[in-house]
Amino acid sequence: MQDSFDLTTICATDATFAAFQPYAARGLTLARVSVVYGDRYRLYTARGEVTAEAIGALLYRTERAGWPAVGDWVAAQPVGPEEAMIHAVLPRRSMFSRRAAGEREEQQVMAANIDLALIVCGLDGDFNVRRIGRYVALAHASGVEAAIVLNKSDVCADLAARLGEAAGVAGNAPVVAITARSAAGVEPVLRLLRPGLTVALLGSSGVGKSTLVNQLLGVERQLVREVSESDSRGRHTTTCRELLPLPQGGALIDTPGMRELQLWAGQDSLDSAFAEIAGLAAGCRFRDCSHVVEDGCAVQAAIEAGELDAVRWESYRKLRAEVAWHVRRTDVHAAQAQKKKWKAIHKAMRLDHKHQ
């Protein structure tokens, strides 16, 4: 364990210290979550790294989305040389979250207090422009700036075409091509970084995130495996989200490849990610225009005139349908929960009347 640690190197700001002041008066310690292992945590504190647990009151009084996540600033109480208890999570300036995998209608926080999301995509057989669009929409919904990093440019037969396709779904996000196998090859990413930023790497398995992490850190920190030659799919080498200090200042959050990426976003967040489409839709003849068959549809007119990229429109259309489906499903679950609640109340009232 380090004897001491400067929290400003991992992006503690004046606002962070100000938010922590009420807890400092109680004798607690400012810390940042570096790793989450189920109900155990690793924290960076001014006296080094420690292992921690959250107090019961924090877990029982908040929803799961409010529990400590990688990147969170927390107020902790030291209970030993390398142990602490987390008492509170400080307010988040951003929160990268998705809908929990499976059938649950639950928000899963993947990382907090991110300034820039680097969406990494491989330029081999794994290249998927619609997946890039999903990540961009998720970044907008999380209040995080995004940049698209196309890795493995050395094996791409038509780099210009791939750059154009990625730009079509990127919106205002910059798009850069790199080769993560060499230090010189990641220079475009280094130009996006600056001290004081917390940067998160996002992308599926096999796109080269671990290789990129090693280049940015300047050490072989992450295990790297080759992807399958037959389908360009990689195996998970990063098994948990982890916050790492960058040598030039700032922090990097590495994330495992996600098999399932369901949006935790509403229509407003989607319109923010696709602002030009939302602007066009405002000019449609009908307020409830589906942008498919109606006369006077400004969106379809823009597509036909070549003013709106068809791939970007298709990405928006699919994401809009997904958001609408989840909204309907959430409404159904809420109605079922309300029905169950009143059923229990009526049952309790009948039992009470019976025993009077």
N, C-alpha and C positions, 0 to 999 in steps of 0.2 A: 504493500500500500504506500502511496505517496505520503510524505510527511505534511505537505500543504498543497493547496491548489487554488489558483486565481480564477474565481468564477467568471470574471469578465472575459476570459478567453473563450468561454463557452456561452457567451452572449448574455450575461447578466447586465441589464441596463439600469439607468436611473429609475425607470418605471418599475422594474423588478424589485429593486431595493425599497422603493416607496411602498409598494404593495405588501412587502414583508414586515414593515415597521411594527404593526400591531403584534406580530408574533415574536419579533425580537424582544419586545417589552416583557414577554412571558418567558424569556430565556431559551427560546427555540432557535434552531439553526437553519439557515437558508441552504437548500440543496436542489440539484436537478436530477431527474430520473434518467439513468443511462440504459437500464435493461429492466424488463419485467419478466419474471419467471413465475407465472401463476399468481400466487398470493405473496411472493417474495420479490424484492426490488434491489437493484444496485443504484447507489446515489453518488454523485459528485458533491462533495462539501469542501469548505475552505480547508479542512484538515485532511483531505484525501478521500478515497473511495470507501464507502461503507455498505454493508448489507442491511436491509430494512424490511419491516412489515408495516401495514397500515393499522391504526387503532380501530377497534370495533365500531366506535361512533361514526367514523368517517365512512366506513363501508355500509353501515345500516341506515344512515340518514341520507345517503345520496344514491341516485340511480347509477347503474354500472358505467354509464358514459362519463360520470363525474369522478370515477376512481382514478388513481394515478396512472398516467400513461407515459411512454417514452417521450422525453422532451419537456415534461411538466416541471415547473418550479414548485417546490413543496416546502412546508415548514416541518422540520423534523426535530425529534428529541434524542440526543445521544444517550444510549443505555449501556455502552461499553466501548472499548477501543475501536471496534470495527462493526458496531451494531447501532441501529437507530429505530425509532418508531415515527411513522409519518402521521402528523396530526391534521394537516390541511393541504389542499391543492390551491395554489394561487390562481387568480383569474387568468384565463388563456387569451392570448391575442389572436390565435388561430387554432383550428383543430381539424386534422385530416381524418375523416371517418368514412366508413362504408356501412352498408347494410350487412348485418351478420350473415355469414354463410349458412345455407340450409333454409329451413322453413320459418325461422324466428323473425318477427318484425322488431328487430332490436338494433340499435346503433352500436357499432364497434369502432372505438377510437383507436386509430393506428399510431398516431403521433400528434404531439401538440407543440404550439409555439414555433411553427415552421414559417420561414420567410420565402423560401423558393423551393419548388418541387421540380426535380430533374426527372423527367419521364424518359426512361431509357428503353430503346427498342433496337433489336438486332436487325442488321441489313442482310441477313441470310434468309432461310426459309421461314423464319419466325416473324418476319415483318407483317404487321397487321395494322392498317391505317385506322380501322374502326376502334380498335383497342386504344390507340393513341387518343382518339376523340373522347373516349370514356374517361381516360385519366385526366384530360384537360377539363372536362366538365366537373369531375370530382374535385379538382384543384380549385376551380371557381366557387363551387359550393362550400369549400372549406375556407375561403377567404385567403387563398395562397396564390402567389404568382407562380407561373409555370414556364419551363423551357423544355424543349424536346431535344433529346440527345440520341442521334442515330449512330449506333456503334457498329464496328466491323466494316467500315467503309472500304477496307482493303480487299474484301471479298465480294463487293457489290459490282455487278456488271453494268448497271445504269444508275449511277448515283444522282444525277440531275433529276431523273424521273422520280426517284424515291423522295428526294428533297421537296419536289413539287407536290407530291401526294401528301406528305406530312404537313406542309404549309397549308394545304387546303382545309385541314381540320384543326390547325393550331390557333386560329384566331389571331390575337396579338402576341402570342407566345413566340419567342425566337426559336429557330431550328438550327442545330449545328450537327455536323458529321465528324466522327472521331474514330480513332483506332486505339482502344484502351490497352493494347499490348505494349505500347511504348510511351515513355514520358512525353516525347514530342507530340505524340498522337492525341493527347488529352488537353493540349493547349487551348482549344476553343472552350472547353469547360472551365478551365482555370480563369479565363477572362470573364466568366459569369459570376465568379465568386469574389467576395470581398470580406474583410474582417467585420465581425459583428453579425453575420448572417448565419441562420440555422438552415441548412440545406438537407432535403430528404431525397433519397434515390428511390424511384418507383419503377416497377416493370415486372414482367413475367420471368420465370426461371430461364437461364441460358442466354440472357441478353448481354451479359458481361458486367453486371453491377459489381460483383466481388472484385473483378480485375480492375475496374475503375476505382473502387475504394482503395485498393492497394497503391495505385498510382497517385491518388490525391493525398494519401497519408505518407507516401514515401517509404513504406515498409510493407512486407508481406504479412498483413494482418489477417486477411480473409482467405479461407480455403477456396481454391479454384479448380473446377472440373471441366473437362471437355464436353461439348454438347454432342448429341447423337448425329452422325453424318446422314442418317436416313431421313430424319424428320426435323432436324435443327432444334430439337427440344432439349432443354437442360435439366439437370437434377438440382434439387435444392441444396446449395452450399451454405447459404445463410439461413439459420434455423430460428432466429428471433430478431426482433427489431432492437437496434443498439445505437446509442448516441456516442459519437467519437469526436474528440477535439481535433481540429485541423491544425497542421503545423503553422500556417500563415494567420491563424486566428479564425474564430468561428467554430461551428459544429456541424457534423455530418451525421445524418440518421440513415443507416442502412436498413433495408427492409427485405424480408423473404419474398420470393416470387409468389404472387397470389393466383391461385387456381380459379378463384371466383371473385368477380368485382361487380357487386351490385351497388347501384347508386343509393346514397342517403342524401337525397336532394329533392327540392320541390321545383315547381315550374318556374318560380322567380330565379332560382339559381341556374336553371337550364337556360333561361332567356339571357342571363348575364353572360354565360359562356358562349352563347350564339347570338350576340347582340344584334348583328346585322340581319339575322333572320327575324328576330323579334321586331325590329324596326320595319321590315318589309310587311310582316303580318298585320301591323297596325294600319296599313293602307289597303287591306283586303275589303272587298265589297260587303262581306258578311262577317259579323263579329265572331261567330262560331265556325269560321272557315276551317275545313280539314286540310286545305292546301293540296287537294288531290284532284277533285272533279268540278269544283264550283267555278262559275263564271265570275270574272272580276277578281281572281286570286292574284295578288301582287307577288306572292312567292313563286308560283308557277311561271308567271310572266318573266320574272328575273332569271329563272333557270333557263327558259327558252331563249332569252336574249343573251345568255352566256355571262350574266352579271352575278350569278350565284353558283358556286361550285356544286355539282351534282352529288359528289361524294360527301361533302360537308352537309348538304341537305339530308341525305340518306342517314347519316350519323345522327343528326338532330331528330329526324322522324322516329328512329328506333328508340332513342333515349326518351323522347317525349311519351311514347307508348309505354315504356317501362315505368316512368314516373307516374303516369296515370293509373297503371295497374296496381302499383304499390299504394297509392292514395286510396283507391277503392278497397284494397285488402285491409289497410289500416282502419278504415271506417267500419268495415265488417267486424274486425276484431274488437274495436271499441264498443260497438253495439252489443256484441256477445258478452263482453265483460260487464257492461251496464246491466244487461238482462240477468246475468248470473248474480250480480250484486243485489238487485232487488228481489230476486228469488230467495236469496239467503235471508234478507231482511224480513220478508213476509213469513218465511218458515219460522224465524225466531219469534215473530209477533204471535203466530199461532201457538207455539209452544208455551210462550209466556201467558197467553190467555187461558190455556188448558190447565196450567198449574195455579191459576188464581182461585 
